Amino acid sequence: MTTIEQMAGVPSAAELDALANAWFPDLTENVYGFSQEEASEPAVPEVNMGDLNQGYGGDTTDPYFRSVEEASAPEANFSSAGSDVPVVDNGSSKGYAPVVISQTEAAESGRKIDAPTSLGGDSTPRATTDDKPYTSRDESIRIGSKTLAQIRSDFPILNERINGNKLVWLDNGATTQRPKAVIDRLSYYFEHENSNVHRGAHTLAARSTDAYENARDIVRDFIGAPSSEEIVFVRGTTEAINLVANAYVKPRLKPGDEIIVSILEHHANIVPWQLVAQETGAVIKVIPCDESGQLILHEYEKLFTERTKFVSVTHVSNVLGTVTPIEELIAIAHRHGVRILIDGAQSVAHIPVNVSALDADFFVFSGHKVFAPTGIGVVYGKKELLEAARPYHGGGNMIADVTFERTIYNPIPNKFEAGTGSIADAVGRGRRLPICPR
Ligand SMILES: Cc1ncc(COP(=O)(O)O)c(C=O)c1O
C-alpha cells in the first residue's frame, strides 16, 4: 500500500537543487552548505495514483478507514460504531463509516495498525565539521525589493549554525520561522500591554484588549471578511476544523447523512469528520484525484445526494502541493445547497484570499505558517452560520452571565473564545500579516 504519508517523503537533494535553480537562478551552488553526495537523501517513494482513487490509500483493510460494507460485516467489526449505517454507493463513489479507536482497542482486537510514524525524513546527522565555512553565495542578489542578505536578517534564527553550517530553512509547509518584527511585537506586548482581555477596567486591560481586537481587524482585512465578528481566534487549523465540525456540523447530522472531503486532505481535515461521523452515524465520501494530483470535478459533483450535509476541502494540498479549484468546489456545493469549509493552512501564505469574493462559508488557517507565533489560528465563518452554531467550549470569555439555573453566552466571535486565549500570539500575528508575501 502506498500511503499519503509516503507521498509526503522529503524531496531529494537533486530535486531541491532543481527548485533552487528555478527560483533563484544565481543561487544554485551548494545552497545547503553540503554537497549532494553528502546529502544522499532517501529516494522519494513511487506513488500509484490508481490506488489513491480507490479510497484512503486504497487499503480497505485499514482499521481506521473501512468501507461501509466492511464496517458492517460482523467479522470485521471490532467496534460496534457504524454497523447499522446504511451502505452508500451511488455507482461512482463509496461512503465510509469510519471507526476511530485507541491503540489499546486496536491491539485488543488483534488488528494490525498500519500507522505511519514518520513522514520519511532523514534524521541522520550530516557529516560536517563544526567549523565548516558557509560556502558563500552572493547575498546581494535581489528577491523582490530586498536583497537576500536583508531577507535573512529579518529572521534572527537564520544566524544559527547547525553542525557548523549557516541555517537554510525550507520547511515552511510545516512552520515558518518568525521575523524580528513578530518577536519584537511579542516582547512589546509583554513589556507594555500584558493583561487579560475584555475583563478589567484598568489601563493594561484596555491596551491588551485594543491590541487583541486590532489583530482581529487585521485578519479581517487580510482575508477580505465582511466583519471582524466573523473572525474567531483558535489555536490553529486543527482546532478550527474541530470547532466547525462540532459546533456547526455535528448538531445537524443524522445517521446516513454524508460529509464530503477530498483525497488530498491533511489528517486535520479527516479525523474531526471521522469523529463526528462515528458519533452520529454519518458517512464520509472522498473526492478522488487524477494522476497529476488534480481533484476530479465531475466525480465530486457525482458524490452529492440529498443526504450530503457538508463539504470540507483543502485549498492547497500539504501532500502534493495541488492548488484546488476552490471557486468551483464552492459553487458546486452551493448549487446543491450544501455548506463548505476551505482549509487554507497551506494557501494563505502564497495565494491572495478574499472570502467574500469566494463566497466561502468557513475558511480556516494557522498563524504559524504565515510567520506568526504558534498557538494562534483563525476560523472565518459567515455571520449567520456562526450565530446558528452552538458554543464549542464553555467558560470564561464566552459568557455574558452565569447562574446555576442558566447561562447566557456572548455574541460572536466571543461565543467561541472560552477561557483565556493566546492573546500575545494573536497580537504578534496581527503585526505580521500585513507584510506577509503576496
Ligand atoms: C493542509 C493542512 N491542514 C491542516 C494542517 C494542520 O495545521 P495545524 O497543525 O497548524 O493545526 C496542516 C499542517 O501542516 C496542513 O498542512
The ligand as an SDF file (V2000), in Angstrom:
LIG
                    3D

 16 16  0  0  0  0  0  0  0  0999 V2000
   -3.4030   21.4970    4.7430 C   0  0  0  0  0  0  0  0  0  0  0  0
   -3.2180   21.4900    6.2240 C   0  0  0  0  0  0  0  0  0  0  0  0
   -4.2990   21.4800    7.0190 N   0  0  0  0  0  0  0  0  0  0  0  0
   -4.1980   21.4770    8.3530 C   0  0  0  0  0  0  0  0  0  0  0  0
   -2.9650   21.4620    8.9730 C   0  0  0  0  0  0  0  0  0  0  0  0
   -2.8970   21.4720   10.4630 C   0  0  0  0  0  0  0  0  0  0  0  0
   -2.3900   22.6960   10.8800 O   0  0  0  0  0  0  0  0  0  0  0  0
   -2.0360   22.9450   12.4250 P   0  0  0  0  0  0  0  0  0  0  0  0
   -1.1030   21.8560   12.8100 O   0  0  0  0  0  0  0  0  0  0  0  0
   -1.4030   24.3000   12.4270 O   0  0  0  0  0  0  0  0  0  0  0  0
   -3.3060   22.9000   13.1860 O   0  0  0  0  0  0  0  0  0  0  0  0
   -1.8050   21.4480    8.1950 C   0  0  0  0  0  0  0  0  0  0  0  0
   -0.4780   21.4090    8.8240 C   0  0  0  0  0  0  0  0  0  0  0  0
    0.5230   21.1080    8.2160 O   0  0  0  0  0  0  0  0  0  0  0  0
   -1.9380   21.4730    6.7840 C   0  0  0  0  0  0  0  0  0  0  0  0
   -0.8690   21.4650    6.0000 O   0  0  0  0  0  0  0  0  0  0  0  0
  1  2  1  0
  2  3  1  0
  2 15  2  0
  3  4  2  0
  4  5  1  0
  5  6  1  0
  5 12  2  0
  6  7  1  0
  7  8  1  0
  8  9  2  0
  8 10  1  0
  8 11  1  0
 12 13  1  0
 12 15  1  0
 13 14  2  0
 15 16  1  0
M  END
$$$$
